[in-house]
Amino acid sequence: MILDRFFRCRGFGTASRLNTRLVDAIFAAAAHFEAPRVEVISAFRSPKFNDSLNKKGRNVSVESRHTRGEAIDFRLPKILPEILGEWLWEQFDGGVGTYQADGFIHLDVGPKRKWNGR
């Protein structure tokens, strides 16, 4: 699938299927907010790349859902993360993390929960 290449690991270029619920959610958000584009920060991460980020002190979970194609970090231009996060919380049954300082949303297909990152 062409989207598998698009959402591939940015560290090693490894492609993997991203859960379609995530793709549907980011496209629904873009349509709702009339965003001209979706900026993907991180989608699939190979376990090796995730481990390297962890060793560099980046704030990544050792058991990250990114390594299973079950999470995506993204932003919509000109939409504040707290606004986007609240909308996703109402619309999406999964994890919604709002990272205001870094200007992005983490979305995953785990249990419904929300948090604010740094």
HUWORA-V587698 format. One record per residue. N is the residue number from 1. SS is DSSP state (a for helix, b for strand, c for the rest). BURIAL is + if it has 16 or more other C-alpha atoms within 10 Angstrom, else -. D_CENTER is the distance of its C-alpha to the mean C-alpha in Angstrom with 2 decimals. Layout:
BEGIN
N_SS_BURIAL_D_CENTER ; N_SS_BURIAL_D_CENTER
END
This chain:
BEGIN
1_c_-_18.97 ; 2_a_-_18.16 ; 3_a_-_14.45 ; 4_a_+_14.38 ; 5_a_-_15.66 ; 6_a_+_13.36 ; 7_c_+_10.18 ; 8_c_+_12.42 ; 9_c_+_12.36 ; 10_c_+_13.04 ; 11_c_-_15.52 ; 12_c_-_17.65 ; 13_c_-_16.91 ; 14_c_-_16.73 ; 15_c_+_15.56 ; 16_c_+_14.37 ; 17_c_+_13.63 ; 18_c_+_10.19 ; 19_c_+_10.93 ; 20_a_-_12.40 ; 21_a_+_11.57 ; 22_a_+_7.93 ; 23_a_-_9.73 ; 24_a_-_12.32 ; 25_a_+_10.36 ; 26_a_+_8.90 ; 27_a_-_12.45 ; 28_a_-_14.12 ; 29_a_+_12.65 ; 30_a_+_13.76 ; 31_a_-_17.06 ; 32_a_-_17.62 ; 33_c_+_17.27 ; 34_c_-_18.97 ; 35_c_-_16.54 ; 36_c_-_17.96 ; 37_c_-_14.72 ; 38_b_-_10.93 ; 39_b_-_9.97 ; 40_b_+_7.20 ; 41_b_-_7.15 ; 42_b_+_5.94 ; 43_c_+_5.62 ; 44_c_+_8.80 ; 45_c_+_10.76 ; 46_c_+_14.40 ; 47_a_+_15.90 ; 48_a_-_18.20 ; 49_a_+_15.71 ; 50_a_+_13.87 ; 51_a_+_17.46 ; 52_a_-_18.42 ; 53_a_+_15.75 ; 54_a_-_17.02 ; 55_a_-_20.56 ; 56_c_-_20.03 ; 57_c_-_19.23 ; 58_c_-_15.58 ; 59_c_-_13.96 ; 60_c_-_12.28 ; 61_c_-_13.37 ; 62_c_-_15.98 ; 63_c_-_14.92 ; 64_c_+_11.16 ; 65_a_+_9.61 ; 66_a_+_7.89 ; 67_a_+_11.64 ; 68_a_+_12.23 ; 69_c_+_9.72 ; 70_c_+_8.58 ; 71_b_+_4.91 ; 72_b_+_1.81 ; 73_b_+_2.37 ; 74_b_+_5.13 ; 75_b_+_8.64 ; 76_b_+_11.70 ; 77_c_+_14.86 ; 78_c_-_17.40 ; 79_c_+_15.49 ; 80_c_-_15.45 ; 81_a_+_12.34 ; 82_a_+_14.71 ; 83_a_-_15.80 ; 84_a_+_12.50 ; 85_a_+_11.52 ; 86_a_-_15.00 ; 87_a_-_14.93 ; 88_a_+_11.87 ; 89_a_+_13.69 ; 90_a_-_16.73 ; 91_a_-_15.39 ; 92_c_+_12.91 ; 93_c_+_14.14 ; 94_c_+_11.54 ; 95_b_+_9.88 ; 96_b_+_8.93 ; 97_b_+_8.93 ; 98_b_+_10.39 ; 99_b_+_11.00 ; 100_c_-_13.95 ; 101_c_-_15.61 ; 102_c_-_12.89 ; 103_c_+_12.05 ; 104_b_+_8.33 ; 105_b_+_6.32 ; 106_b_+_4.20 ; 107_b_+_4.64 ; 108_b_+_6.68 ; 109_c_+_10.10 ; 110_c_-_12.18 ; 111_c_-_14.90 ; 112_c_-_14.76 ; 113_b_-_14.41 ; 114_b_+_13.27 ; 115_b_-_13.65 ; 116_b_-_13.94 ; 117_c_-_13.02 ; 118_c_-_15.22
END
